[in-house]
Amino acid sequence: MRSKSDLPAKTCVACGRPFTWRKKWARDWANVKYCSDRCRSAGAAPSTPREG
């Protein structure tokens, strides 16, 4: 079994956080840009804090 540090990693274009390879992304790893559904729905623009 591989350790998590041995897996490939990328940086999310929405939040800028690093994320590692997941088995469900195996077929499409080259096109994965976002770390989560939340970041994908937010798009490439980083979220701004809300006032109020």
VENLIN-V942082 format. One record per residue. N is the residue number from 0. RES is the residue in three letters. PSI is psi in whole degrees, -180 to 180 (none if undefined). Layout:
BEGIN
n={N;N}
res={RES;RES}
psi={PSI;PSI}
END
This chain:
BEGIN
n={0;1;2;3;4;5;6;7;8;9;10;11;12;13;14;15;16;17;18;19;20;21;22;23;24;25;26;27;28;29;30;31;32;33;34;35;36;37;38;39;40;41;42;43;44;45;46;47;48;49;50;51}
res={MET;ARG;SER;LYS;SER;ASP;LEU;PRO;ALA;LYS;THR;CYS;VAL;ALA;CYS;GLY;ARG;PRO;PHE;THR;TRP;ARG;LYS;LYS;TRP;ALA;ARG;ASP;TRP;ALA;ASN;VAL;LYS;TYR;CYS;SER;ASP;ARG;CYS;ARG;SER;ALA;GLY;ALA;ALA;PRO;SER;THR;PRO;ARG;GLU;GLY}
psi={139;150;159;-29;-18;-13;152;152;156;171;133;133;-18;-49;-15;6;147;146;154;165;141;151;-37;-17;6;-42;-21;26;-34;-27;-1;126;-25;149;-19;170;-36;-45;-37;-39;-27;-25;-165;-18;129;144;146;144;141;144;149;none}
END
